[in-house]
């Protein structure tokens, strides 16, 4: 599996060179416009069902999802299905900020640079009660790859938290309630070691985290979660 790490390192360097070659005006964070991902009351305007690992996508977003007055909710119980969803627009370098309220004993997450539901994940979970709350599987951590670098300021399930993701070139940052939780450099020695220990490497997912993809919100079928003030801009 050594070829996987070598290929990912090449992709990381290539990405960095691409960023370096762009003009400052093109990459100016100050001039980047924010897009509201929860505008209006029609969830189908900006969102769609996520395709599975086989690349297949259902036609409609499940009825347990709703968007009303800028608040998007996935209900655990109720008629119809839920299912993971993603933005119709795709992103690679971006800044995403959002507020979330995960319900008790529930598990979700926001995936990015993903294809067919596989990519980096900002974990969102009930840290206290959910069965899978091991290191790197807790709220705001980079799922399966990196834990927090300092104690997190986390409000418990049932209360609002604010999150932020910054993905630019080879650098990923996760934030929680105004505090930077972690930074990781794709292609670094630390990255290579963490990736080699992950389930993604063991599954030989060669192109993991290299895609320009939709912002994906995960439904584990036992998920109840609410989002508001979800804004994104390309960097």
C-alpha positions in Angstrom: 0.0 0.0 0.0 3.0 2.3 -0.1 1.9 3.5 -3.5 -1.2 5.1 -1.9 0.9 7.4 0.3 3.3 8.3 -2.5 0.3 9.2 -4.8 -1.3 11.3 -2.1 1.9 13.1 -1.5 2.2 13.9 -5.2 -1.4 15.1 -5.3 -0.8 17.3 -2.3 2.3 18.9 -3.9 0.4 19.4 -7.1 -2.4 21.2 -5.3 0.0 23.5 -3.5 1.6 24.4 -6.8 -1.7 25.2 -8.3 -2.6 27.5 -5.4 0.8 29.2 -5.7 0.3 29.8 -9.4 -3.0 31.7 -9.0 -3.1 35.5 -8.9 -3.6 37.3 -5.6 -6.8 38.9 -6.9 -8.2 35.4 -7.7 -7.5 34.1 -4.2 -8.3 37.1 -2.1 -10.2 36.0 0.9 -11.4 39.6 1.5 -13.1 39.7 -1.9 -14.7 36.2 -1.7 -18.5 36.3 -1.4 -20.4 34.4 1.1 -23.2 32.1 0.0 -26.1 31.2 2.3 -26.7 27.5 2.0 -30.0 27.6 4.0 -31.8 30.3 2.0 -35.6 30.2 1.7 -37.8 27.2 2.4 -37.0 24.9 -0.5 -34.4 22.5 0.5 -34.1 21.2 -3.1 -32.9 24.6 -4.3 -29.3 24.1 -3.2 -29.2 20.6 -1.9 -29.6 17.1 -3.3 -29.4 13.5 -2.1 -25.8 12.2 -1.8 -24.6 9.5 -4.2 -23.5 6.3 -2.6 -20.1 4.6 -3.0 -21.4 3.0 -6.2 -22.1 6.5 -7.6 -25.9 6.1 -7.4 -28.2 8.9 -6.2 -31.8 8.8 -5.2 -34.1 11.3 -7.0 -35.5 13.2 -4.1 -34.4 14.3 -0.6 -36.2 12.3 2.1 -39.3 13.7 3.8 -37.6 13.7 7.2 -35.5 16.6 6.0 -37.0 20.1 6.2 -35.9 23.7 5.6 -37.9 26.6 7.1 -36.9 30.2 7.6 -33.2 29.4 7.3 -33.3 26.4 9.7 -32.6 23.0 8.3 -33.6 19.9 10.3 -33.3 16.1 10.0 -35.8 14.3 12.1 -34.9 10.8 13.4 -38.6 9.7 13.6 -41.4 10.4 11.3 -42.8 9.4 7.9 -40.6 8.8 4.9 -36.8 8.5 4.8 -33.9 10.8 5.6 -30.6 10.0 3.9 -27.4 12.0 3.6 -27.5 15.1 1.5 -25.0 17.4 -0.2 -24.9 20.8 -1.9 -25.4 20.9 -5.7 -22.5 23.3 -6.0 -19.0 21.7 -5.5 -16.0 23.1 -3.5 -12.3 22.4 -3.0 -10.8 25.5 -1.3 -13.4 27.1 0.9 -14.4 28.4 4.3 -17.7 27.1 5.8 -19.3 28.4 9.0 -22.4 27.0 10.6 -24.4 26.5 13.8 -25.6 23.0 14.8 -27.6 21.2 17.4 -27.1 17.5 17.6 -29.8 15.6 19.6 -29.0 13.2 22.4 -27.5 9.9 21.4 -27.2 10.9 17.7 -24.3 11.0 15.2 -23.8 13.1 12.1 -21.0 15.0 10.4 -20.0 17.2 7.5 -18.0 15.7 4.8 -16.0 17.7 2.2 -13.6 17.1 -0.7 -15.6 14.0 -1.0 -17.0 11.8 -3.8 -19.7 9.2 -3.4 -19.9 9.9 0.3 -16.2 9.3 1.0 -13.9 12.2 2.1 -12.8 14.3 5.0 -15.3 14.6 7.8 -15.9 17.2 10.5 -17.5 15.0 13.1 -20.7 16.0 14.9 -21.8 13.6 17.6 -23.2 13.3 21.1 -19.8 12.8 22.7 -21.3 11.6 26.0 -23.9 9.1 25.0 -23.3 7.8 21.5 -21.6 4.4 21.3 -18.8 5.5 19.0 -17.0 8.3 20.8 -13.3 7.2 20.6 -10.4 9.4 19.8 -10.8 11.3 16.5 -14.4 10.3 16.4 -15.7 13.2 18.6 -17.3 16.5 17.7 -15.1 18.9 15.6 -12.4 16.3 15.1 -11.2 15.1 11.7 -12.9 11.8 11.7 -10.6 8.8 11.9 -7.5 11.0 11.2 -6.9 13.6 13.9 -8.1 14.5 17.5 -8.3 18.0 19.0 -5.0 19.7 19.8 -6.4 21.3 23.0 -9.5 20.8 25.1 -12.6 21.7 23.2 -15.3 24.2 24.3 -18.3 22.0 23.6 -21.9 22.5 24.6 -23.7 19.2 25.2 -26.2 17.5 22.9 -29.4 19.5 22.7 -27.6 22.8 22.8 -26.3 25.0 20.0 -22.6 25.0 19.0 -20.9 26.9 16.2 -18.5 25.2 13.8 -16.1 26.3 11.1 -14.1 24.5 8.4 -11.2 26.0 6.4 -9.8 24.0 3.6 -7.1 25.7 1.5 -4.5 23.9 -0.5 -2.9 21.3 1.7 -4.1 22.9 5.0 -7.3 21.8 6.8 -8.6 23.6 9.9 -11.5 22.7 12.2 -13.0 25.2 14.6 -15.6 24.9 17.4 -17.2 27.8 19.2 -14.6 30.2 18.1 -11.6 28.0 19.0 -9.4 26.3 16.5 -9.6 22.6 17.4 -7.0 21.3 14.9 -4.8 21.9 11.9 -3.3 19.3 9.6 -1.1 19.5 6.5 -1.9 17.0 3.8 1.3 15.3 2.6 3.3 16.0 5.8 4.9 13.1 7.7 2.3 13.4 10.4 -0.4 13.2 7.8 1.2 10.1 6.2 1.4 8.3 9.5 -2.2 9.1 10.5 -3.6 8.2 7.1 -1.7 4.9 7.1 -3.3 4.0 10.4 -6.8 4.9 9.1 -9.5 2.7 7.7 -9.3 4.6 4.4 -5.7 3.4 3.8 -6.6 -0.1 4.7 -9.5 0.0 2.2 -7.0 1.3 -0.5 -8.9 4.5 -1.3 -6.2 6.0 -3.4 -8.0 9.3 -4.1 -9.3 10.0 -0.6 -9.8 13.7 0.1 -8.7 14.9 -3.3 -12.1 15.7 -4.9 -13.9 18.9 -5.6 -17.2 17.9 -4.2 -20.4 18.9 -2.5 -20.7 19.8 1.2 -22.2 16.5 2.5 -24.3 16.2 5.7 -24.4 12.7 7.0 -27.5 10.7 8.2 -26.7 7.5 10.1 -30.4 6.6 10.1 -30.4 7.3 13.8 -29.6 11.0 13.3 -31.6 14.0 14.5 -29.8 17.3 13.9 -30.6 21.0 13.2 -28.5 23.6 11.4 -28.7 27.4 11.0 -26.6 30.2 9.7 -24.7 28.0 7.3 -22.5 30.2 5.1 -19.7 29.3 2.7 -17.2 31.1 0.5 -14.7 29.8 -2.0 -11.0 30.7 -1.3 
